[in-house]
Amino acid sequence: DGKGEVVVKQVKIEKYNSSRLATREAAFLSNLDHENIIKLVGFSRMMVGSKMEYWLSTEYHSESITLWDWIHSYGALKEDIARSVMSNVLHGLQYLHNKDIVHLDIKPANILLLHMKTDSDAQEVNQSDIDKALIIDFDSAAINKGKLKMMGSTWNHAAPEVIQKKPEYDGKTADIFSVGTSLFEASSAVGFFSWVPFDKNASKAIQIDMRRKHKNNTIDFERIKNRYTLDISDGCLGVVKDCINKDPKKRPKVEQLLGHPWFTSQSYGAKSAGP
């Protein structure tokens, strides 16, 4: 829809031996074909002086905005829109996980919303205004056969076992944790484990409290929700809590999340009717 235009990502590598890491994103994207994953258009690299540079070209969407930009510009998504967006993300992850590929950096900045209105009436956007959501930025992706040792995720969305530098971890369950943090941010406009709330009217105490308690998996979402008047349903919070369970083995698989009542029934755990 961009009339032949592409998005170009340029990365400079200090040492030639590091080019293997730089080409990983292109290697993954060149073998992926799913409607909820950004498509690779082209890839090139060359030495410029003593530095290696490479250019990664992906499809361009003129009417698009990342979930991170949406939250910072317009606030939380309506719950039905958040449901649609995260369902798209889960379908993309299902495709990846079935190939034993893990993204390891799921977060609002890496979720691209297509055909989202960004004018003054954006807060009144209807679900029909979102065509789909795409997972983007694969430079942290990895093959998940066996256990992982790399630190790929952005700190604010990384699972506890990744942050704590456990000897080995399962990348698929780490991805699920990041789905939970992203859903929370999309639905509340509050940064998960972040010092700076997206909503300027929210207290930093939310993040401080959550960061302090997440080590023991004792986050009291209901108290946070009521104290800070977060407009998020019990059903949505239930999904978040399932995803961020400190025990990776107790987190749901992608298929289980897609079959969760909150995703399959819009009335499940809905917010009480209000003015």
N, C-alpha and C positions, 0 to 999 in steps of 0.2 A: 504493500500500500504506500510505499515511499517512492514509487516511480524510479526504481533502480538504485536508490540511495542505500548506503550501508553505514553502520556504526564502526569506527575504527579505533582499536585499542592499541596504543604504542607502549612498549615496555623496553627499557634499556637495561642490559645485563653487563655488569662490570667485567666478568670473566667468561671466556668462551665455554669453559667446562660447565658453567651454570645454564647454558642454553637448553639442556635437557629438561630442567625444571620449567623454563619459560615456554617450552613447546607442549607441555602436558595438557594445558587447556585446549589447544587446537587438536591434539591427538584424541582427546575424549569427545569433543564436539563433532569431529569428522565422522565418528561412528555412531552418532545419536540421531534419531529421527522420531520425534514425538511432538504433538501439537502443543504441549505445555513446557517445552524446552526450547530456548533460543537456538536458531539455526546458524551454523557457520557458513559464511559466503566465500571467504578466502583467507589465506595465511601466507606470509612471506617473512624472510629474515635475511640480515646481511651484517657484515662487520663494518662499523663506522669508526675508523681509527683503531683504538684498542678495545672498543666496546661493541658488544653484540646488541643489535636492535631487532625487534620483531613486531610485525603488525598483524593483528587479528581482526578480521572483518566479519561482522555478524549482521543479520537482517535488521532493517530499520523500520520502525513503526512511528509514523508522524503523530498519531493520536495516542500517546502513551505517557505513563508516569510511573516511577517506582513507588512501591508501597511506602517506603521511607519518606519520599518527597510528599506523597499524599498526606501522611500522618502529620508531618511538620507544617504543611500548608493549610490543611483543612480539618485536622483532628481525626477522631476515630471513625472507622467505617461503620455503617449500619450493620446490624448483625447478619441480616440476610446476605449482604454483600461480602462480609467477612467469611461467611460460610462458603459462598461460591468461589471466592479467591483461594481459600485454603484447600478446598476440594480439588481445584485445578493443580495446586502445588502437590497435593498428595498423589494425584494421578501421574504427575511427572516423576515424583519420587518412586512410585511403584514400578514404573518403567525402568528407572535406574537400578533399583534394588534387585529387580529380577535379573539384571545383567551383572549383579555383584559389584555395582558401581555406587559409591557414596559421594554426596556433594560436599559435606563437611563445612558448609558456610551458608546454610539457610538462614536468612534474616530479611527484614523488610527491604533493605537496600538491594537485595538480589532477587526480588520478586517484581516483575514488570507487569503493570496493569495496562491492558490494551483498550482503546476507545473509551477512556475515562474522561468525562468532562472536567475541565479545569477552569471554568469561568466563575463568575460571581455566584451562580446558582449551584455550584458543585456540591454543597452540602445536601441538596435535595435530589441528588442523582438517584436514578432508579436502577434496580439490578440489571435491567435490560441494557443499560449504558455500558456495562462491562462485557466485552466480547469474550475475553479469556485472560488468564494470568500465565506468565512464563517464568520459569526458573532461569536465571542468568548467572554469569561469572563462575566459571568452572576451574579456576586456577588452584583451588584447594582439593579438587576431586581426587579420588583414589580408588583402587581396586580393593574390595573388601574380603578377599579370600584369605581366611585366617584373621588374626587380630592386628590392629593398627597401633603404631607408636608415634605417629606424627601429630603435631599440633596444627590443625587446619582451621578451626572455627574462630570467628571473631569472639573475643572474650565475653561480651555481653550476651551472647547466644550459645556459648559452648556448654556442653553437659559437664556436670561435676567431675566425672572421671577424666575428662579431657583437661579441664582446668588444673586438677590436682596431679596431672602428669602420671597417671597410672601406667604401669609397665606396658599394658596392652588393653585395648578397648574395642568394642564392636561399633563400627562406623554407622551401621544402620540404626541402632538405638540412639546414637549421638544425633543423627539427623532428626529423629522423632522428637528429641528434647528441644531442638531448635524450632521445630514446627510449633511446639507449645508456646515458646517464648514469643514467636512471631504472631501467633494468633492472639495472645494476650495484648501485645502492643497494638495490633490492628483494631482490636475491639475496645481498647481503653484509652489509647493515645498516651500511655505511660510506659516509659522505657523499662524493660525487664532487667534487673540487676544493674541499672545505670544510675549515675549520680545526678543526672540532669533529666527531669521529667519532660516528655514531649508537651504535655499540657502545663502551661506556665502557672495555672491556678492550683496545680497539685503540689503537695508538700514533698520535699526531698526525703522526708521520713519514710515514704513508701519504699523508695529504692534502698535506703539504708537498712530498713527493717528486713526487706526481702534478701538483701545480700548477706546480712548477718545470720539469717535463719536457714538459708538454702542448704548450708553444709549438713544440717541435721534433718532436712526434708520436713520442716515444721512450719512452713509458711501458712499463716491463717488467712486465706483469701477472703473468707466471709467477713472477717473483721476489717480487713483492708478495704473491701468493697463498700461496707457500710460506713466506715469512718470517713472515707474520702469520696463518697457518693459516686463511685464508678458505675457507669451505665452499662453493665455487662451481666448477662443472664446466668442463672445457675447451671444451665445446660452447657453453655460455653466454658464456664469456669471448670466444669467437670472434665471436659476434654483437655483443657490446659493442665489440670492436676494430673491426669493420667499420663500425659506426655512428659512432664517434668519429674516424674518419680525418680528419686535418687538412685534406686536400684534399677539398672538398665534392663535386667531380665523381666521386670514388672511393667515396663513400658509397652504399649500396644504396638503391633506391627501395622504397616500402612493399610493392609486389607482390613484389619480390625477397626481402624479409625474410620475408614470409608463406610463401614457398616454400622458405625456408632449412631444411635438415635438422633443425636444433634445434627449430624450430617444428612440423615435420611428423612427426618421429619422436622419441618420448620417450627412446629408447635412444641417440640420437646424442650423442657426446661426454659421456656420463653420467659421474657420479662413480664411483669404484671402490667396490665393495661393502665395507661396513664393519660394525662391531658395531651 
